[in-house]
Amino acid sequence: MGFKFILNLLKLRATNCNLSKVFQ
């Protein structure tokens, strides 16, 4: 469960970086 949780955090961080690049 913890491994999937970490993967989800990495996915969220990646999407946040993409969104921030789009809004900049």
C-alpha positions in Angstrom: 0.0 0.0 0.0 2.8 2.4 0.9 4.5 1.8 -2.5 1.3 2.8 -4.4 0.9 5.8 -2.1 4.4 7.0 -3.0 3.6 6.5 -6.7 0.5 8.5 -6.4 2.4 11.3 -4.7 4.9 11.3 -7.5 2.1 11.5 -10.1 0.5 14.4 -8.2 3.8 16.2 -8.1 4.4 15.7 -11.8 0.9 17.0 -12.7 1.4 20.0 -10.4 4.7 20.8 -12.2 3.0 20.5 -15.6 0.1 22.7 -14.4 2.5 25.3 -13.0 4.4 25.3 -16.3 1.2 25.9 -18.2 0.1 28.8 -15.9 3.5 30.5 -15.9 
